[in-house]
Every structure is written in C-alpha cells, then in structure tokens.
Amino acid sequence: MNENIGAATFLEASNQVLAWVNTLEQVGGDLVQCVHDRDYVVFAGCGSAFNAAHTAAAIFQEWTGIYAQPVQAADVYTFPAAILPRPDKSLLVGISRSGSTTESLRALQMANRLGAATLSLTVAPDSPMQAQADAAIVLEGASEKSVATTRSVTSMIYALQLLAAQVTGDAERWERLETLPQKGAAILETAKALGETVGGDATIQTFAFLGGGAYYGLCREAQLKIKEMALLPADAYPALDFRHGPKACVDDKTLVAVMLSDRGREAEIALLQEMRSLGARTLAICDTTDGAIRAASDWVFQTNSGLSEWERAILYLPVLQFTAYHKALSRGLDPDTPRNLDYYVSL
Ligand code: F1P
C-alpha cells in the first residue's frame, strides 16, 4: 500500500491538541461585544461545521441562557423569516473551515442585510466569510490538507465553548476549559489504538452513533467521518431516539457507539445493554467507567477528565475519527481524498 495514503488525516487528527492550544489564544474577551444586546444566537454551517453548530448551540444555550439554534447555512437565506425572525436582536455565527463555502457566505450576507450581528469562525485566514462578518475568529493552527475534517472541527467547537465561557464571565469554567489540551494529550494514544482496533474489525459493516444534548452534534460528526472516509452506512441519533425505529436495523454487523453524559448516564447504559442484547457490538465513550458500562460494552473509551459533560465534549471525538480512518484504510480507501468530495462546496 502507498505509505502516503491517509497521511494528512492521520497527522491532523494526531496533532489536534496543538491546534486546541492555538485555539485558546484566539478567543479573546473582546468577542463578548458580538453578543451584547442579543437574545438569540444562530450557529450556521455546512457539513462538519453544521455538526459543530449542533454541539455549540446546545452548550452555548445552557451556559449563557441565551437562546441558540443550529442551522444548515442555506436555510438562513432560503427561509430567512424562519431562522431570523428578529434580526436586530440576533447574532449569526457563520462556521466554516475554509471560510469560502458558498452557503455559509450567503448566510452571513443575508444576516448582514437583515441587520443581525455577525461573527465568522474559520480556520483559513483572509477568507470571504471573514471579510463579510462584523467580527472574526480565525484558527490558523487548526488548518488542514485533508478533505475530511478532524482537528478543525474539534478546534471550532472548542472556540465556541471558550466564547460561551467569556460571555458568562465564568472564570472557573474558563480555567477548566484551559485544561482540555492537556487532557486531550493524555488520551490521544489510547484513542489511536482503540480506533485501530474498532476500525480494523472486519465484522463491523454499519455504524450508529448515539448521544443526547450537545453530544448529538458529535454523533453527527462521527457519522460524517464514517460516510466520507469509509463509505459505509452510518446513523446519528439523540441517544434515546434510536429505540424509536432505527434499532430495527441493528444486527451483529452493527457498531453502536454511545456517548455517555452525566445526567443521562443510567438511561444510556440501559441503551447500551439493550443494543448488545440485540447482537450489536457496543462502544461506550465515557469519562469514568464502572461495572455496568463494562458489562454492556465490547469496548470502552474513557476520557478521565473530571470535567462536566459539556466541558469535556471534544474529548469524545478523536477515538471515532481514528475508527473511521482505520475503517477506510482496511477497505483500501484513502481518507485524505474521499470519493466525490471537494475541500469545500462552491455553488
Ligand atoms: C467543509 C465541508 C466539509 C465536508 C466536505 C465539504 O466546508 O463541508 O465539512 O467534509 O468536504 O466541505 P467548510 O467548513 O469549509 O465550510
């Protein structure tokens, strides 16, 4: 096999905690101005950025008490009255690795035209989206060559966690968030190794990623990684919704990965147990494990952060990024250049 296959994805996923360190330096207190006087925040993006928007909106709303919603960027200009009913009181955050995706740029343009405040969150410097927005966060340290996002998406979510902590002025939360790079570094090798084991398991042919609240966006991202890199069927559901129909598809070729929260832990363990009894292979992703989790799981990935459920969110993704990466390699696919995809979508 060509040794360059997947090299960019592997390097970018492996280096992601360095990108988080850089992210920490990019989210200054001046950004709080964007939210001043706003009682509604829309997080808009496409692909991975849309997934980041799901996680960010759930976290931002809970931490700040300001209503927040994730939207696919095209909805902003296609259905403006549905998305921004009170633009003068709203902030639109346009999220995009490239800063050039047509739908995301148009979303910012529409928000500006309607009189909403705008913030762009990108990884590429000097992008059209940065030029379009009132304020900008640029995470150059999270830039990527690979088409499939890894460190850019965790870094963009991290930036929005930091922004939410800035908005509330919660210094203790900020200090806990500052520990994420160090906590990420401590689990990355385990994430790589477990991703190789799970991704290399030839019996697994379909995937379901389940998580409640802010974890739903992470599940969507894990689903996207499997589809883009490994070209296999994958689902993402708010954890308990999986029982309402999709579990009909579960069999012994299915991996069911559940992201365990603190407040939903018991119900999520019961879900793992049920999926295992249906024949699925199960992966629990949790901060701390116990006998019940181990008994319900083929594999357990433990983050050991001591952080609250939404604070530790980005620690849940790397193991699934490496799972998708290894699944792709085992199928002879190059994770760096997924079939049919471009680096960003230009319409
Ligand atoms: C990036 C994106 C990726 C996706 C695909 C198409 O857009 O949507 O998330 O994997 O390769 O492009 P953006 O973040 O640059 O707007």
Residues whose N, C-alpha, C, O or C-beta is under 5 A from the ligand:
A	BS01	F1P	C46 G47 S48 A49 I95 S96 R97 S98 G99 T101 V147 A148 T149 L341 D342 Y343 Y344 V345
